Amino acid sequence: MSKSILSISVILLFLFSGSLRSQNTVTNTIANFDITENGTKFNFDIFTLRTSAPDFRMGNSSYFLRFVTGTFANPVLTYVNPKYTVGSVTSSYNEMQPFGYSSGKVAIQLYYNSGGPGDVVSNDPGVQGFGEKIASVKLDIIALNLPDLRWDNLNTAVVNPQNESAISTNNGFFNSTLPVELSSFSAVSNGNSVKLSWSTSSEENNAGFEVQRKSTAGDWIKAGYVQGSGNSSDLKNYTYNDNQLPTGSYSYRLKQLDFNGNYEFHNLSTEIEIGIPKDFALNQNFPNPFNPSTVISFDLPYDSRVSLSVYDISGRRISMLIDNELKQANYYSVPMNGSSLSSGVYFYELRTDKEVQTKKMTLVK
């Protein structure tokens, strides 16, 4: 009788210890969602974190995600963890591969090749807290749906080289509105003005576009705003004129804004050069008539001392906006405030070492 009890105890102990060995746990996470290439590509990262105490080595593992059919296509891996692909230190794996399915699924497959022991899955949460990055995935955006990207729990399996599955907790999803689909974005310069033109082939929840400009040594600043079309499946064309720019090199981008506050950047692919003026010119002030402020601009094609004066109708000088200052060849804009002046006609004169020009402006209060 005692031998039978002992035998049963040994069997139970063996089964219990085997059960403990099989209780490996991992947490898989998708994160860092990003939309790039003028709203045509969707990117995200896949992470795995070992949450059990024993070492767990990676085997033939599959990461499956599902989404609304027709939203994404053509998965590409832009990063693969060198531990789990061909050329790994332990020589345990073949090349990691992505797969796309017309049923609205994408899969990342790790191939254990039995040539080595396999690599241990890290239990270090890392900077982002998700563990080690397994892969970065890029998908073509096919339709502007709510994508409802989330884990396919049934088919996702992280297993060891003996094909024993870890218990997986799968975190992360993406179900935000995809951005406006920009079909073109170009710019043409004329003197010190730049005309930006862009088109959208479809829009969803589009409040508008903030036009941003950056000089070579500067930061991005807001140049203007163009209202969007909200929701549209038709081609829409937009333009914006950026005027009175100094000489230099400029980059442009559009900050496309949704009604819910989300935004996406679209960058102009080339820099725009504004060269020095070809001809001397004193331009008409703007606005004109004005009350009480206006801007006087002029084009200076050579280095020179410059004076910019304002006269009343009797010829009396009432303001010296620039007083014999040395200026380099460039485009200039000078603000003028007429709050202390009476309504009437005034003249402004630009004088250089070589030339003089005068124009008339009207203050209306």
C-alpha positions as CSV (number, residue, x, y, z in Angstrom):
1,M,0.0,0.0,0.0
2,S,2.8,2.4,0.9
3,K,4.6,1.6,-2.3
4,S,1.5,2.6,-4.3
5,I,1.2,5.9,-2.5
6,L,4.9,6.6,-3.1
7,S,4.5,5.8,-6.8
8,I,1.5,8.1,-7.1
9,S,3.4,10.9,-5.2
10,V,6.3,10.6,-7.6
11,I,4.0,10.8,-10.6
12,L,2.2,13.8,-9.3
13,L,5.5,15.5,-8.5
14,F,6.7,14.9,-12.0
15,L,3.5,16.2,-13.5
16,F,3.5,19.3,-11.2
17,S,7.2,20.1,-12.0
18,G,6.5,19.7,-15.7
19,S,3.5,22.0,-15.4
20,L,5.7,24.6,-13.7
21,R,8.3,24.4,-16.5
22,S,5.6,25.0,-19.1
23,Q,4.3,28.2,-17.4
24,N,6.4,30.6,-19.4
25,T,4.7,34.0,-20.0
26,V,5.3,36.8,-22.4
27,T,3.6,40.1,-23.1
28,N,3.4,41.2,-26.8
29,T,2.8,44.9,-27.7
30,I,2.2,46.9,-30.8
31,A,3.1,50.6,-30.4
32,N,4.8,53.6,-32.1
33,F,2.1,54.0,-34.8
34,D,3.2,56.5,-37.4
35,I,1.9,57.6,-40.8
36,T,4.6,58.7,-43.3
37,E,5.3,59.4,-47.0
38,N,2.6,62.0,-47.4
39,G,0.0,59.8,-45.8
40,T,0.5,56.7,-47.9
41,K,2.4,54.4,-45.4
42,F,1.4,53.2,-41.9
43,N,4.2,52.1,-39.5
44,F,4.3,50.3,-36.2
45,D,6.6,48.3,-34.0
46,I,6.1,44.8,-32.4
47,F,7.6,44.1,-28.9
48,T,7.9,41.1,-26.7
49,L,8.7,41.0,-23.0
50,R,9.4,37.8,-21.0
51,T,7.4,38.1,-17.8
52,S,8.2,34.7,-16.3
53,A,11.3,33.9,-14.2
54,P,12.8,31.0,-16.2
55,D,14.7,31.6,-19.4
56,F,12.5,31.2,-22.4
57,R,14.2,30.7,-25.8
58,M,12.5,31.9,-29.0
59,G,11.5,29.2,-31.5
60,N,9.1,29.2,-34.6
61,S,6.9,32.1,-33.4
62,S,4.1,33.9,-35.2
63,Y,2.7,37.4,-34.6
64,F,-0.7,37.9,-36.3
65,L,-2.7,41.1,-36.5
66,R,-6.0,41.8,-38.1
67,F,-7.6,45.0,-39.5
68,V,-10.6,46.1,-41.5
69,T,-10.3,44.3,-44.9
70,G,-9.1,46.6,-47.6
71,T,-7.4,49.2,-45.3
72,F,-3.8,48.0,-45.6
73,A,-1.6,45.9,-48.0
74,N,2.0,44.9,-48.8
75,P,3.7,44.5,-45.5
76,V,7.4,45.3,-45.4
77,L,9.8,44.9,-42.5
78,T,11.9,48.0,-42.0
79,Y,13.6,46.6,-38.9
80,V,14.2,43.1,-37.7
81,N,15.8,42.1,-34.4
82,P,19.2,40.6,-35.3
83,K,18.8,38.0,-32.5
84,Y,15.9,36.3,-34.3
85,T,16.8,36.3,-38.0
86,V,19.5,35.0,-40.3
87,G,23.0,35.8,-39.1
88,S,22.1,35.7,-35.4
89,V,24.9,35.0,-32.9
90,T,23.6,31.6,-32.2
91,S,22.9,30.8,-35.9
92,S,19.4,29.6,-34.8
93,Y,17.2,31.3,-37.3
94,N,16.4,31.8,-40.9
95,E,15.2,35.1,-42.3
96,M,12.2,36.7,-40.6
97,Q,9.4,37.3,-43.0
98,P,6.2,39.4,-43.3
99,F,3.0,38.0,-44.8
100,G,-0.2,39.9,-45.9
101,Y,-3.6,38.3,-46.3
102,S,-6.5,39.6,-48.4
103,S,-8.8,38.7,-45.5
104,G,-7.4,41.6,-43.5
105,K,-4.5,40.1,-41.7
106,V,-0.7,40.6,-41.5
107,A,1.7,38.2,-40.0
108,I,5.4,38.3,-38.9
109,Q,7.0,34.9,-38.8
110,L,10.2,33.9,-37.0
111,Y,11.8,30.7,-38.3
112,Y,13.9,28.5,-35.9
113,N,16.2,26.3,-38.0
114,S,17.5,23.8,-35.3
115,G,21.0,24.9,-36.1
116,G,21.5,26.4,-32.6
117,P,19.9,26.6,-29.2
118,G,17.8,29.6,-29.9
119,D,18.1,33.0,-28.2
120,V,16.6,33.9,-24.8
121,V,13.7,36.3,-24.9
122,S,14.7,39.4,-22.8
123,N,12.9,40.3,-19.6
124,D,14.3,43.8,-19.7
125,P,11.3,46.3,-20.3
126,G,13.7,48.8,-21.9
127,V,13.1,52.5,-22.3
128,Q,9.5,52.2,-23.6
129,G,8.6,49.5,-21.1
130,F,7.5,47.0,-23.8
131,G,10.6,44.7,-23.9
132,E,12.7,44.1,-26.9
133,K,11.6,45.2,-30.4
134,I,11.0,42.2,-32.6
135,A,10.3,44.0,-35.8
136,S,9.1,47.3,-37.4
137,V,6.4,47.0,-40.0
138,K,5.4,49.3,-42.8
139,L,2.1,48.9,-44.7
140,D,0.6,50.6,-47.7
141,I,-2.5,52.6,-46.8
142,I,-5.2,51.5,-49.3
143,A,-8.4,53.1,-47.9
144,L,-9.1,55.8,-45.4
145,N,-11.1,53.6,-43.1
146,L,-11.0,53.3,-39.3
147,P,-8.5,50.4,-39.5
148,D,-9.3,48.7,-36.2
149,L,-5.8,47.2,-36.1
150,R,-5.5,44.7,-33.3
151,W,-4.0,41.4,-32.3
152,D,-5.3,38.1,-33.7
153,N,-5.1,36.2,-30.4
154,L,-6.1,32.9,-31.9
155,N,-3.1,32.7,-34.3
156,T,-0.4,34.6,-32.4
157,A,2.0,32.2,-30.7
158,V,5.4,32.7,-29.1
159,V,6.9,29.2,-28.8
160,N,10.3,27.8,-27.8
161,P,12.5,25.5,-29.9
162,Q,10.6,22.5,-28.6
163,N,7.3,24.1,-29.9
164,E,6.1,24.7,-26.3
165,S,3.9,27.9,-26.3
166,A,4.3,30.6,-23.8
167,I,1.2,32.1,-22.3
168,S,0.8,35.4,-24.2
169,T,-0.8,38.7,-23.2
170,N,-1.3,40.8,-26.3
171,N,-1.5,44.6,-25.9
172,G,-2.1,47.6,-28.2
173,F,-4.4,48.5,-31.0
174,F,-5.0,51.4,-33.5
175,N,-8.4,52.7,-34.6
176,S,-7.9,56.3,-35.3
177,T,-8.9,58.1,-38.5
178,L,-6.3,57.7,-41.2
179,P,-5.1,61.0,-42.7
180,V,-5.8,62.9,-45.8
181,E,-4.4,61.3,-48.9
182,L,-2.1,63.9,-50.5
183,S,-1.6,63.2,-54.3
184,S,0.8,66.1,-55.0
185,F,2.7,68.9,-53.4
186,S,4.9,71.4,-55.3
187,A,6.2,75.0,-55.1
188,V,7.3,77.7,-57.6
189,S,9.2,80.9,-56.7
190,N,8.8,84.2,-58.4
191,G,11.1,87.0,-57.1
192,N,10.7,86.8,-53.3
193,S,7.3,85.0,-53.4
194,V,6.6,81.3,-53.3
195,K,3.4,79.7,-54.6
196,L,2.6,76.4,-53.0
197,S,0.2,74.0,-54.7
198,W,-1.1,70.7,-53.4
199,S,-3.9,68.2,-54.2
200,T,-5.8,65.6,-52.2
201,S,-7.4,62.5,-53.8
202,S,-9.6,62.0,-50.7
203,E,-10.2,63.6,-47.4
204,E,-11.8,62.4,-44.1
205,N,-12.3,64.7,-41.1
206,N,-10.0,67.3,-42.6
207,A,-10.2,70.7,-40.9
208,G,-7.4,72.3,-42.9
209,F,-3.7,72.8,-43.6
210,E,-1.3,74.9,-41.6
211,V,1.5,76.0,-44.0
212,Q,4.9,75.9,-42.2
213,R,8.2,77.3,-43.4
214,K,11.8,76.9,-42.2
215,S,14.9,78.7,-43.2
216,T,18.2,76.9,-43.3
217,A,19.3,77.9,-39.8
218,G,15.9,78.4,-38.3
219,D,13.0,76.5,-36.8
220,W,9.6,75.7,-38.3
221,I,7.2,78.6,-38.1
222,K,3.6,79.0,-39.2
223,A,3.3,80.9,-42.5
224,G,-0.4,80.6,-43.1
225,Y,-3.5,78.4,-43.0
226,V,-5.8,77.0,-45.7
227,Q,-9.2,75.5,-44.8
228,G,-9.8,71.9,-45.8
229,S,-12.8,70.2,-47.4
230,G,-13.9,68.1,-44.4
231,N,-14.9,64.8,-46.1
232,S,-14.4,64.2,-49.8
233,S,-13.7,61.4,-52.2
234,D,-13.0,63.9,-55.1
235,L,-9.8,65.6,-56.2
236,K,-9.3,68.9,-54.3
237,N,-6.8,71.5,-55.3
238,Y,-5.2,74.0,-52.9
239,T,-2.8,77.0,-53.2
240,Y,-1.0,79.3,-50.8
241,N,1.2,82.3,-51.6
242,D,4.1,83.1,-49.3
243,N,5.2,86.6,-50.0
244,Q,7.9,89.1,-49.1
245,L,10.6,86.6,-48.2
246,P,14.2,87.6,-47.7
247,T,17.0,86.0,-49.6
248,G,17.8,82.5,-48.5
249,S,16.9,78.8,-48.7
250,Y,13.5,77.6,-47.4
251,S,11.8,74.3,-46.6
252,Y,8.0,73.9,-46.5
253,R,5.6,71.4,-45.0
254,L,1.9,71.1,-44.5
255,K,0.5,70.3,-41.1
256,Q,-2.8,68.6,-41.9
257,L,-5.3,69.0,-39.0
258,D,-8.3,66.9,-38.2
259,F,-11.4,68.2,-36.5
260,N,-10.6,66.0,-33.5
261,G,-7.1,67.6,-33.1
262,N,-5.0,64.9,-34.7
263,Y,-2.5,66.0,-37.3
264,E,0.0,64.7,-39.8
265,F,2.9,66.4,-41.6
266,H,3.5,66.4,-45.4
267,N,6.9,67.7,-46.5
268,L,7.9,69.4,-49.7
269,S,10.7,67.3,-51.2
270,T,12.9,70.1,-52.4
271,E,14.2,73.4,-50.9
272,I,13.2,76.7,-52.4
273,E,15.9,79.3,-53.2
274,I,15.2,83.0,-53.0
275,G,18.1,84.9,-54.7
276,I,19.0,88.6,-54.6
277,P,16.7,91.0,-56.5
278,K,17.5,91.6,-60.2
279,D,16.2,95.2,-60.2
280,F,15.9,98.1,-57.8
281,A,12.2,98.7,-56.8
282,L,10.2,100.5,-54.2
283,N,6.9,98.7,-54.0
284,Q,3.4,100.0,-53.2
285,N,2.7,99.8,-49.5
286,F,0.2,97.2,-48.3
287,P,-2.5,97.7,-47.3
288,N,-3.3,100.9,-49.0
289,P,-5.4,102.8,-47.9
290,F,-4.4,101.8,-44.4
291,N,-5.4,102.5,-40.7
292,P,-3.3,102.8,-38.8
293,S,-0.5,100.4,-39.9
294,T,1.0,99.4,-43.2
295,V,4.1,97.8,-44.6
296,I,6.6,99.3,-47.1
297,S,8.7,96.9,-49.1
298,F,11.6,97.4,-51.5
299,D,14.1,95.3,-53.6
300,L,17.8,96.2,-53.3
301,P,20.0,94.5,-55.9
302,Y,23.3,95.9,-54.6
303,D,24.9,96.8,-51.2
304,S,24.2,100.4,-50.4
305,R,23.4,102.9,-47.7
306,V,19.7,103.3,-47.6
307,S,17.3,106.0,-46.3
308,L,13.5,105.5,-46.2
309,S,11.5,108.7,-45.3
310,V,7.8,109.7,-45.1
311,Y,6.6,113.1,-46.1
312,D,3.2,114.9,-45.7
313,I,1.5,116.6,-48.7
314,S,3.4,119.9,-48.0
315,G,6.7,118.1,-48.3
316,R,7.6,118.2,-44.6
317,R,9.4,115.0,-43.5
318,I,7.4,113.5,-40.7
319,S,9.2,110.1,-40.2
320,M,12.6,108.5,-40.9
321,L,12.0,104.7,-41.1
322,I,15.6,104.0,-42.2
323,D,18.3,106.5,-41.6
324,N,21.3,106.1,-43.9
325,E,21.8,102.5,-42.9
326,L,24.2,100.1,-44.8
327,K,22.1,97.4,-46.3
328,Q,23.1,94.3,-48.2
329,A,21.4,93.2,-51.5
330,N,18.1,91.6,-50.4
331,Y,14.3,92.1,-50.1
332,Y,13.2,94.3,-47.3
333,S,9.9,95.0,-45.6
334,V,9.5,97.9,-43.1
335,P,6.4,98.4,-40.9
336,M,4.9,101.9,-40.5
337,N,2.5,103.0,-37.8
338,G,0.3,106.0,-38.6
339,S,-1.6,106.2,-35.3
340,S,-0.2,109.7,-34.5
341,L,-1.0,111.0,-38.0
342,S,-4.1,112.6,-39.4
343,S,-6.0,111.2,-42.4
344,G,-4.6,112.2,-45.7
345,V,-2.1,111.6,-48.5
346,Y,1.5,110.9,-47.6
347,F,4.6,110.2,-49.7
348,Y,7.4,107.7,-48.9
349,E,10.9,108.1,-50.5
350,L,13.6,105.4,-50.8
351,R,17.1,106.8,-51.4
352,T,20.3,104.7,-52.1
353,D,23.8,105.5,-53.2
354,K,22.6,105.2,-56.8
355,E,18.8,105.8,-57.0
356,V,15.8,107.5,-55.6
357,Q,12.1,106.4,-55.8
358,T,9.0,107.9,-54.3
359,K,5.4,106.5,-54.0
360,K,2.1,107.8,-52.5
361,M,0.0,106.2,-49.8
362,T,-3.3,107.1,-48.1
363,L,-4.2,107.0,-44.4
364,V,-7.9,106.8,-43.7
365,K,-9.2,107.0,-40.1
